[in-house]
Amino acid sequence: MVATPFTLYVDARFTSPYAMSVYVALHEKGLAFDVVRVDLDAAEQRTGRLAQALPTQRVPTLVHDGFTLAESSAITEYLDELYPAAPLYPADIQSRARARQVQAWLRSDLAALRQERSTEVVFYGARGEALSEPAQAAAAKLLACAEALVPEGQGNVFGQWSLADLDLALMLNRLVSHGDPVPERLVAYVREQWQRPSVQAWVALRT
């Protein structure tokens, strides 16, 4: 790995999909970095030294050579521009725009599904009730969009892996891990994405 002065602040339980996205991005770039755990349940980000280190009091936050940056999409685009090798997004401008659209949609829509199938389901096997009507509608929307996005017979949305694949697979995995109905083709997509070494490195942080 290339020795670079990166520090990544993440949630202590390693359940934040946004922190995971940045962690995976750093791994995919082959960059060396330190991980600092922040106990969000204890509001560590709002007091003392951590409040000073985290200007927005949110994770993920990346510190690089004295430069502090929060918000996962801003961080990953910064990393991609700083180190173009091992790109995180498609080279084609329209595909790259579509990948960012997918990410933005997954992070801003499907609120009922995100609430009723939190990432605690994925990372800690938490169980929830049957999906409410709003969450069922969100799940149906997710599955329809995913089926349209993931090409038949391909493991990645844009041919070559991108961070949009991670975000999409993680959202789908909220359903897969809970045992909710998901088309087998999308289950296979999730399982393939989950075996990526950078993703497994994040999963292993809990142990």
N, C-alpha and C positions, 0 to 999 in steps of 0.2 A: 504494500500500500504506500501511496505517496504521503509523506509526513507533512501535514498542514495543520495550522492552529485552529481547529474547529471545536466548538463546544455546543452540544445540543441539549436543551432543556425539554424534558418530556414528563408526562404524568407518571406518578410513582407506580401505578398498577399496570401500566403499558396497555391501556385500552383505547387511547385516543387514536381515531383513524387518521387524524391530521398529523400527529406526531409520528405515527407509523409511516406515513407517506414520505416525510422528510428523512427519517431514518433509512428507509429503503433507498431513497435517492442518493444519499451519501454512500451507502454500500455499493450501489450500482456504478457510481463514479469512481470507486476504489479509493476513497478519501479516508484518512485517519481522523477519528474524532472521539471526543470524550462525551459521555452521557451523564447528565445530572438529573436525578429524579426529583420531582416536585410533588409533594403531597397536596393535591387539590382539595381533598376532603377536609384537611386541616387548614386550608386557606394559606398555605405557606407562600404562595405567590403574591400575597398582599401585605406581607409584613417583613421587616428586617432586611437582611442581605438580599434575599430573593426578590423582594419588591423593587430594590434598586437595580438588580440585574435584569429584570423583566419589565421593560417600560410599559407594555400594554397589560401586564399581569396575566398573560395567557401563554399556553404552550400549544404548539412548539415555538420555541425561540432559538435562533441560531446566533452564535457569536463567532465572528471571524476577524482576526487581527484588529480587535477593538471595535468592529462594526457589528451592531446588534440589529437583527431583523426578525420580525414576527410574521405570522400568518403563513400557512403552509404553501399556498400557491405562489406567494411572493418569494419564499425561500427556494422552492424548487426551480423557479424560473431564473433566479439569481445564480444558483448552482449550474444550471444548464448553460447560461451565458458565460460564466466564469471558467468552466471546464467543458468545452464542447464535445470532448471525447466521451464515448458511452452515453449518447443522447437519451434524455428522459422522455422526449416527445418526437413524433414523426418528423422527418425531414421536409416532406411536402407541406407547403404553407396551409393548404386547405385542410389536410388531415391533422396538422398541428392545431389549427383553430378548432376543429371538431373534437379533438382530444380534450382541449381546455373547456369546451362547452360541456362535454360529458362530466368532467370533474365539477364544474360549477353547478350543474344541474343536480348531481348527487349530493352536493353539500347544501343546497338551498331548498330542495323539494323533498317530498316523501317524509314529512315530519312525523306523521303518525306511525309509520313503519320504524323510523329511527328510534322513536320513543318506546314502542312496544317490543322491539327486537334490538336492544342495545348491543354494543360490542361486548358486553359482559357475557352474552350468549356465545359469541365466537371464542373468546379467550378464556372464559371460566365456566362454560357450560351452564350458565344461568337458565332457568326455565320461566316462561311467562304463560299467561292465559291465552286462550284462543284469540286470534286477531279480531279487533273491533271492525266495524264496517269501514270507517275511514282508513284503517291500516290495511284491510283487505283490498280496498281500492288502490292504495299506494303500492301494495305488493303486485297487483295485477298490472299496474302501469310500469313498474320496474321490470317485470318479466317480459312484457311486450316490447319495451324499448331494448332490453338486453338481447332478446331473440333477433331483433332487427340489426343490432350492432355487431354481434358476434357472428362472423361468417361460418357457414357450414364447412366442417373439416379443417378449420384453422384454430390455433390456440390463442391468437391475439386479435384484438379488434382491428388493428391497422396493419396486419401482416407481421410487423416487427413489434416487440414488446414496448409498451409505454406505461407511464404512471397512471394513465386512464384505465389500463387493465387492472392494476392494483385496486384502484378505487371502486371499480365496477364489481370485481370479484369479492371485495370485502362487503359491499352492500348486499350482494346476493348471498354471501355466506351467513348473514344474519338469519336468513330463511333456511338455508341448507343445514346449518349447525343445529337449528331448533327442530328440524324434521318437518318443516312446512312444505307444501307441495311446490316442487320446482322441476321444470322439464329436465330430463336426464342429460340432454346436451349441455345445458347450463351448469348442471352439477359437475359434469366432466370438466368444463371450463374452469370452475372454481377450484376444483381439486388440482388441476394442472398449475394454475397460478399460485396456489398455496405451497407448492413444492419448490418454488423458486428460492434459491439460496438466500437472497436478501430478505425475503419474507420469512423464511424459517429462522433467520438470525434474530428478527424482531420477536417471533413467537418464543424463542428460547430465552429471552430476557426475563421471563416470568419465573424461571426455575433457578 
